[in-house]
Amino acid sequence: MQEVLRKLEQVQEIDLQINAILAKKAEFPKRLAEYEASIKASTAKFEEKKKVVDELEKNKRQQLGALELNEERAKRSQEKSEQIKTNQEFQAIQKELESLKKNSATIQDNANKVGEELAKQQKELGAIEAVLTEAKTKLDSESNKIASESGGLENELKRLQGLRVSAADGIDKRYLAAYEKTRLNRSGLGLANATGGSCKGCNMRIPPQIYNELQRGTELFTCPSCRRILVYKDAVRTNTPEATANG
Ligand SMILES: [Zn+2]
């Protein structure tokens, strides 16, 4: 029985290392999620802001187009005014020129206002784009890091799985099954040390009769409270990793 327990301890040692690797692997998507969320949010903001900028650019083009048209008309009126013959015609064309000049000023004013707003929105668009680019860069670099870590982890996992097969070799199926069952129910630990009359897996006292039997090492015993397979250790020797007290 001592031999079986020693083998099971080896298996548990390997299982703990395998669990640590699996936990790291499970962290990978979480590590990317933050950047993916940031990219999604920034992309939505960017698209919204881009619409505003496009609209303002269109508006500015329209203002400048209107201004050009108005200037053309003013130029033609000016040319016409130079061939005026009557005073009445002269006054009419002066009035028209005055009105066109006013129009130009109004359009120019509008174009300036649109231009200012456009500059402001473009600056904000640039800031959003910078955030987006940064998030994309971070996502890429984190993805690359994960890809390289992942390769190492997979190799280590394969190595450990091989070791586990060798370690489990020769252990009676009943004992292995008992270990597996407890391990799955008890936060990864199927074995617990028994020292000083109590189970170190759950810190409960072990009935003296079982404890005595356990020390003799002729049979496999499980803790009456946490059901882990008990491995007797005297107070000095405690090589097996201990479970958390509440596990
Ligand atoms: Zn226990």
Residues whose N, C-alpha, C, O or C-beta is under 5 A from the ligand:
A	BS01	ZN	C199 G201 C202 C223 S225 C226 R227
